Amino acid sequence: MIVRIFNDRQYRLEDQHYERLNVLDDAVVAAVDAGDEPEYRRQFDALLAFVREHGVPVGDDELIGSDVLLPADDFSFAEAGQEFTGDGLVPDPADA
């Protein structure tokens, strides 16, 4: 799967990481739903770190559509309240 982090790059993430990515996304949604800004920041940072740690950067010369689009590091809590809702940004594995 290809994950794009805005203002960063695209990463190729092996399918074995999909479930963990979804769990992290759900944790961001839960923090937003709870109105817990510090927890949102922790979970959102963990989500981006996971992609960067486990993903392989897609070459600048490759043109590939992204399966998952994640906001940039500076995505605010207020902005997250509009985007991280319901199932979040990563589709549930059962729906993928």
Buried (B, 14 or more C-beta within 10 A) or exposed (E): BBBBBEEBBBBBBEEEBBEEBBEBBBBBBBBBEEEBBEBBBBBBEEBBEBBBEBBEEBEEEEEEEBBBBBBEEEBEBEEBBEBBEEEBBBBEEEEE
